[in-house]
Amino acid sequence: MKKVISVATTAAMTLSMLSVPAMICSAAEEVATSVSVVLQDQTIEKGLTTFTVPVSLTKDTALSSAELKLSTKAYPGGRYVAKIDSVESAVEGLTVTLENGTVTVSGSADVKKGETVFNLKVKLLDPNGNMAATIPDNANFKLSVDSAKIGETTLTDAEKEEAAAFLFVRPAKKTADCSFTLDSVNVTSTASVVSVPVTVNGSYGVFSTRFRASNGAVIKSVTIPEGSKVEASKDGKGIVFADMNADADTKFDNEVVAYVNVQLPADAVSGQSFKVTTKYFDAYNFEDTAIYPEKLENSDIIYVLKGDADLSNALKQVDATLILRDILSREVNKKSLLAETYETTKTKNAEVAATVENCGMDKLVNAAMDAIDVNADNKVTATDATYILKYLLAHEVDDNFKDKTFDEYLGAK
């Protein structure tokens, strides 16, 4: 009975920590138009007592000044403390100092989106203020941005909440036969919300997590399918499982328990990728032993404009030509030409280069193959190239199609 109460208490605290004011939730759904900051979530193995937290910007910026006031808090509570110990610049030309929890950046440098500007070192302390020798499994600390100014831009409450990071101490030993997977998704349009399936396997007494989207993508909501055992967190950015009526662990058999609904930025370009990640994964079995899946996989969303074989972010005759050449190469040499094409493209296109670095060339090629299968028959043939050429011609000479997108043209066929 004691262990049942323990799991129920953990679940109650989990629900509490996932509840944030509705005002913040609705504001966070707005797509930021100015530069903001991101503190990267960190998970370390139990036994380590120091986190290194990279801090980056959300847009390319000529940076000469910034000031961030930071604070830490144990979630959902606890006696251990995370202390911001030091800071180190990661960009030549920028000087970074730390005083009373405030980081000040000065100097001058052109900083790329996603590039680490500086690293925070955070140490874990015991209740007496000494370096902690042993941190409990699944200890969780939030590193918050209390206020921030990047140049002349002051971060909004929503941007500060999105910038915050969770620092999570996972068990030293991962749990066999347990997995938590955010499926990767290829898309050919930015107009629709992308639904990322969440698949769970293994036995759990309770678990919770929250999600983060990268590169300007925004998590709009979490949808729970009928029959799922989990619930959406009150802020709509995470899920929680806690069956108060259970008297033993609940088995999940590779079940899709939720969908994370993500809106890509309207200015996304062909070949650009977006990650949906877990900020942490806090789980226990019914014996109150911490669980951490041996497989925890984040999602890659890769956007390629439909028909855009060369990733130029526009539909042109060269796309049809490249499709035909690729078909011939695969038939004769058993080799696709797309990877070779994108090796050249990534030297000129930062987003394509980032996708190759973060997702791998194979994932990018697969996304492109989905995009050039324009008639959606699960194969790339000369017919797909023909559709592109006919659309370009109709767009040029037919008044009925001058303002229509490729999707609209295909829908009218």
N, C-alpha and C positions, 0 to 999 in steps of 0.2 A: 504493500500500500504506500509506503514511504516513497518508493521509486516512481509510482504512478503520479503522486503529488508533485514530485520533482520535475517530471516531464511536463505536467500541466502548468507548473509555475514558469518553466522555461518558455512554454508556448505563450503564456500570458505576457511575459516580458517582451517576447519577440513581437507580438502584435502591438505592444505599446511603443516599441522603438521604431516600428514602421509607420506609425501614425504621425503625420505632419500636418500643419495647418492647411486647409483647402486653398487659402490665398496663395501659398507658395506653389502648390500643385498646378493651379491654373496658369499662373504666371510663367512657370517653367516650361509650359508647352509653346510659348512664343519663341520663334526663331530669332536668335540674336543677330543684330545687323552690325554691331561694332565688335571690336576685339575684346575677347574675354580670356580667362585663364583656366587651366585645368591642372589639378593635382591628381597624380596617377594613383589609383587604388593599389594596395600592396597586400599580398598574402605571403607570410613567411612560415617556415617550419618551426614547430615548438622546439625550444632550446636556444634559438637565436633571440637576441634582445635589442637589436638595432634595425630600424627600417631606413632605407634610402628612398626618398620620394621625389621623383622628377617632376618639375613644374614647367609647363609649356603654355603657348598662346594659341588661340583658335584661328588666327589669321596672320598672314605675312605682315610684319610691322617694322617700321623704322623706330626702334626702341631707344629712348634716351633716359626715361625715368619710369619708375613704378614703385608702388608702396602697398604691401599686403600685411594686414594685421591678422594673425592666425591664432587659433586656440585648439586644444585637444580635450576630448571627453571620452571616458569609458562608456561603452554601450553594451547592454542597457543599464549598466551600473557596475560598480566594483571598486576595489581598493587600490588596484594597480593604476599607475599613471604613465601616460605617454608624454614625454618632454621634448620639445624642439630644441636640439642641442647645438646645432651649427648649420651653416649654409655655405655652399660653394658654387661659384659661377661656372657655367658650362659653355659660355660664349665669350670669345675673345673681344675685348673692348668694353665689356660690362663688368662693373664692380658691384658686389652684393654684400650687404651687411645685415646682421641680426641683432636686435636689441629689444628686450622685453616682449618677445613674440611678434615683433614687427620686422618684416623683411623690406629693405630699401635697395632698389636697383638704380645705379647711375652709370653714366658713360654714354657710349653710342655704338649701335650695331644694327644691322639688318637681320631680323630674326624670322625664320621661316615658320609657317604654320606647323605645329606639332613638334618642332625642334625643342629640345630641353634647354631652357634658359638658365635654370639653376637647380641644384639638388639640395633638398632638405635632409638632414640627418636627424632622425627621431629615436630617442632611447627610451626603453621601458624601465620604469622604476618601481620598487616595491613600496608598501605602505609607509616605510620609514624614510623614503627618499633616496635609497641606495639602488645601485644597478640590480635589477631583478635577476635572481638565480633561476627561478622556475615560474613561468607564466602559465596560468591554467589553459587547458585546451579551449580553443574557440574564443579566446579573449578577443574583444573587438573594440577598436578605438576610432573615433571620428576626428579627422583633422579638418577643422572648419575654417572658412574664410569669413572673418567678422566684418572686414571692410577691405576694399581694394580699389586702387586707382592705377590704370595703365596709361601713361602719358596724361592726356586730358580726359580720358574716359573713366568714369566712375561706375563700377559694377552695380547692377541692380540686385535686389534680394534674390530674384530667380537665378541670376547668373552666379551669385555667391553660393547658392545651394547646389547648383550643378557642378561648381568647381570643387566642392568638398570631396575629400577622399576618405575611404575606410581602410584601416590598418588591421589586418586580421591574422591571428596566430593559429594556424591549423595544427592538428595533431601530428606528431612526428611520423606516425605510421598511417598510411592511407588504407581505406577500407576496401578489401577485395569484393568484387562482384557488385560494386556500387558505381553508378555513373550518372552524370548530369550533363545533358548536351543541349546546346542551342544550335539548331541546324543552320547551315549556311544556305543562302538564297541568292539566285541570279535574277535580276530584274532588267526590263527594257524600257521602263518609263518611270519618271519621278512623280507622276500625277497621283498615283494610288498609294495608299498606306501599305507597307510591306509587313506581312505577318510572319514572324519567326517562331517556328514550333519549339517548344521546350519538352524534352524527353527525359524521363526519370526511370532509373532501374535500381533495384536493391530494396532492402528493408530498413525502414526508418520509424522512429517514434515521433519525431518532430523535425522540421527543417524550415529555414527561411533564407531568402536572398533578395537582393535588389539588383536592378539592371542599369547599365549605362550604355549610351550610344555615342559613337565618336564622329569626328570630322564634320560636324554641323548637322548630323541627323538628330532627330528628336523622338524620344519615346512618348507616344501619345496615350497609350493605355495598355492594359494587360487583359486579354480575354480568356475566360475559363470555359472550356467546352463542357457540354452536358455530361454528367457522370464522373467528372474529375474529382479527385479527393482533396485538391488544394483550393485555396482562396486567394484572391488578389489582395495585396496590401492596401490600406486605406489611401495611400498616396498614388495608387495606380501605377507604380513603377517597380513592383516586386510581387513575390508570391510567398505564401506561408502554408505549411501543413501542420496541423495539430488536432488529432482526433481525440477529444476529451472522453469519448465513450469506449475507446479501445483499451484492452487489457494486455496487449502484446504489440510488437512491431507490425507495421503495415507493409505488405509486399507490393512493390511497383515493378511491373514486368514490361520494361521498355515502353512505358505509357506516355503519350503526348498529354501533358497535364495542363498546358497553358499555351497561349500565343502572345508574344511580345509584339505590339503594333508600332511600327517605326515609320516616321515621315522623313523621307530624304529631302535635302535642301533643293529648292527649285533650280538653283544654278549648278547642280551636279553635272559633271562632264563624263563623257564616255570613257570607261576604263577606271573610274573612281571607285574606291571601296570604303566601306563603313563597317566597323566592328560593333557588335552588341555583346557586352561582357557582363559577368557577375561581379558585383562589387565585393562580395564575400559569399561564402556558403556555410551557414551555421546550422549544424545538424547533430542530433543525438538519437541513440536507440532507447528502448524502453527501460534499459538498465542504467540509463543516465550516463552512458559512455559516449564521448564525442565521436562523430563520424565525419570522414572527409573522403569523397569518392576517389577511387583510383583513376577514374577518367572524368575530367571536367573540361568540356570543350566549348569555346566561345563561337559565336556566329560571324561569318564574313558575308556581308551583303555586297555584291559586285554589280554595278550598274553599267550596262553597255547599251547605247541607243540602238533600237531595232534596225538591223541591216548595216550597221556601221562597222564593217569588217576591219578597217584600218585605224579605228579609234580616233578619228579626226573630229568627232562630235558633230558631224554633218553627214548627210546622205549624198553621195556623189557617184559618178560613173565608175570611179576607181574601185569602189566597194564591190560592184558587180564583177569587175575584172579580177579582183583579188579572190573572190569566192570561186570563180571558175578556175583560176590557177591553182587554188588550194585543192579543189576537187580532183583536178588532173594529177597533182603531186601525190595525193593520198592513194589514187588508183595505181599510179605507175611506180612511185618510190615508197609507198606506205608511210608517208611522212607529211605532216601538216606544215604549211608555210607560215602559219599565224605566229608561232613563237618567235621565229626569226624576224618577222615584221615588227613584233612588239619589243624585241631587244633594241631595235633602232628607235622605235617610238619613245621608249622610256628615257632615252638620252635627251629628249626634247620636251617631255611632258612629265612634270613633277608628280601628278596624280597617278599616272600609269606606273611610274617608278616606285611610288609608295605602295601601290597594289602588289606589284611583283615582290617587293621586299617583305610586306606584311602577310600576304596570302599565298605567294608562290606563283610561278608562271603557269603551272598546270590549271590552277583555279581560274586564272584570267582567261586562258584559252577556252576552257569549258564554258565560261560566261559568254565569251564571244561566239562560240558555236551555237549556244542557245539563241543569241540575238540574231544571227544570220540565218537561222531556220525560220524565215519570215512567215511561211505558211503553216508553221506549227505542226508539221507531220512527223516530227522526231527524227528528221534526217536533213542533211544539207545537200541540195542538188542544184542543177542548173535552173530549175524552176524558181528557186529563191532569187537568183541573180536576175532572172527575167522579170520578176515582180518589181525589183528595184528599178530596172531600166524603164519599164512601163510607167511606173510612178513618176520618175523624173521627166519623162516625155509628157505625161498628162499634166504635171505641174507646170510645164513650160507652155503648153499650147491649149489646154482645156480650161476655160474659165471656171468650170464647175469644181476644179481641183487646185486652183492657184493658191488658195488659203488653207488647204487641208493638209494635215499631217500624214505621215506614212501609215499610222494606225487607222486614221479615218479613211484613207484610200482603200486599205485592205478590208475594212469593215463594209465598204460600199460594193465590194466585188461579189 
